[in-house]
Amino acid sequence: MLGSGFVRAWLNRGVEVKVWNRTFSKAQKLEAHGAKVFATPEEAVKDSQRIHLVLRDDVSVDEVLSKVETHLTPGAVIIDHTTTSVEGAIRRTQDWSAKGFVYQHAPVMMGPQNALNATGNIFVSGHQEIIQMLTPELESMTGALMNFGEETGKAAGLKLISNLLLMAVNAGISDALTLAKSLNIPESDLAKLPTIAANGVVRGGFNKITQHPHNEPTWELTMARKDAKLMMDEAEKGGKPMMIIPVIAQEMDEWIDKGFAHKDWAIFASKKN
């Protein structure tokens, strides 16, 4: 969903884009917008100076890059928008540099519509000369390019923290709605509270949960669950197990088991409401 938004935005700006997706039919839909669609990633990367990845996780990124390695143009730049582990972002940056390529992790805080409209946020960190070189391209893709300095992998960590806060906010909203029902207070009154009305993130979560737009996902539940696992794994590495995210992950698992894996992620917070 995110990748198709980026592709359409580039095409609208007159950029030539070659596309591959693991589900070929998804890539085919972009032909109508002017994209050149290929059946394999090897064909898609041929003669390309810029390779943008929007995949699921570390495993899928490594798998796709291993397939295309011998087909990459010498000196090609790989820009990875996938939400991954910190370790994965660091390792790929080092490994691909040793092979003579640039790998820049650039995770995003945006939905498909943001990608199409060039709004939302892109996070970067690492080698500043490389980031400076890529800044014009990345700035054209987003409302705000956020540079977090020299530390490779820092952007990956901050993306996970941002997603954690979204999950925690929605879980809190769910509990607030549950309490309101117990107190016979209508949802419309909650919407007037300063803590909801004056906070864009909370207000957005409140609207999503109460309006139940789960059949039009901006972030699929299965992808949010993947990110929750990444958060817990990173915390375990630091010897500090989490309190809130494991509970949220359990709620997500229940909904995935019910067949809602590809619905909007906020469905987990709607369980009681």
Secondary structure, DSSP 8 states (H G I E B T S, - for coil): -HHHHHHHHHHHTT---EE--SSHHHHHGGGGGT-EE-SSHHHHHTT-SEEEE--SSHHHHHHHHHHHGGGS-TT-EEEE-S---HHHHHHHHHHHHHTT-EEEE--EE--HHHHHHT-SEEEE-S-HHHHHHHHHHHHTT-SEEEE--S-TTHHHHHHHHHHHHHHHHHHHHHHHHHHHHHTT--HHHHTTSHHHHT-HHHHHHHHHHHH--TTS-SSBHHHHHHHHHHHHHHHHHTT---SSHHHHHHHHHHHHHTT-TTSBGGGGGGTT-
